[in-house]
Amino acid sequence: MKQLSFADAEYAGKRKQTRRERFLLEMDQVVPWQGLIALIEP
């Protein structure tokens, strides 16, 4: 069995980001979640 190089190992650990993951990351940046939670919590 061939040993992986550091570059190969790093590339193998990465995977393509899904549309859902990109959407959720963008929503976390756009929506003021703490303010909304503060309104709903009481």
SULKAGI-V361719 format. One record per backbone hydrogen bond with DSSP energy under -0.5 kcal/mol. CO is the residue of the C=O (numbers start at 1). NH is the residue of the N-H. If there is no record, write none. Layout:
# SULKAGI-V361719
CO	NH
CO	NH
This chain:
# SULKAGI-V361719
5	9
6	10
7	11
8	12
9	13
10	14
11	14
18	22
19	23
20	24
21	25
22	26
23	27
24	28
25	29
26	30
27	31
31	33
32	36
33	37
34	38
35	39
36	40
37	41
38	42
